[in-house]
Amino acid sequence: MRFLRILPLMALLFALNACSLLDVVASDAVRAFDEVLDSLPATGSAEEGGWVLTAPDGAARLIIGIDHMALWADAQPFIDAGLDLSKLPDQNPESLVFLTPAFDMLNMNVKDSAKKQFASNLRPLRKYLGYHGAMDHYNLEFDEGNLFEWAKNMQKNSVSGEEQLKDIVFVLNPGPLIEAGLDPNAVVGWAYAAVPVEADGRMSEVWKLLKPFDLGP
C-alpha cells in the first residue's frame, strides 16, 4: 500500500520537473529573442494592436499581436513561381499569413514593449515553442508546420571557425503550396532545402522553404 501511495507523488514530481524544464527553455528562448530585437527592433505598439518584426529585405514579417502571433510573407514571389492563391484557404491576393492558435491576451499593457509582450505570449503558447538542435535555434510553430526560428546564441555567428548559423529564419512548409501549383525551386528570395530534424531520437530530413538572415555581430 505504501508503494501505491508513492506512485502519485512520483508522478507529481515528474510533472513538476517537466514544467520546470519547459519554463527554463521558454525563459532562455525569450532571452535569445531579446537579442534579436536588440539587433532588429520591432515597429508598432500595443495601442496599434501589436508589433512587427520585419525581415531586412521586407518580404517576411513576424507579427506579435494582441490575441495571436502571425507569420507573414509577400505573396508575389510565390505567385510568380506558379502559386494559385485561390487554392489556399483564407489567403488574400497580396500575402501569405500563418497564425498561431488564438489565445487570451487581456493582460496586454499599452506601456509594454515588444520584448515584454513576446514573453507574455509564450505563456499560453509554450507547447508551440520548440528547439531545433541541428541549427541551435529556438522556434515558434504556426499552422500547417510553418515556423519562425531564432538563434539560441547570436554570438556564434561572429566567432571565427564556427559553423555559420543564421540569426533568424522564416520557414514555410512547402507541401500545401506545391499542391496549389508552386514550383518551390523558383521562389525568388527563398531557398528550397532539406533541413535536418530529430524525431523520436532519430535524425531525418524534411523539405522547407527558408528565408534566413544574419543580423550582424
Secondary structure, DSSP 8 states (H G I E B T S, - for coil): -HHHHHHHHHHHHHHHHHHHHHHHHHHHHHHHHHHHHHHS--EEETTTTEEEEE-TTSSEEEEEESS-EEEEEESHHHHHTT--GGGSTT-BTTEEEEE------TT--TT--HHHHHHHHHTTTGGGEEEETTTTEEEEE-GGG-EEEEES-GGGGGSTTS----SEEEEE-HHHHHHTT--GGG-TT-EEEEEEEEETTEEEEEEEEEEEE----
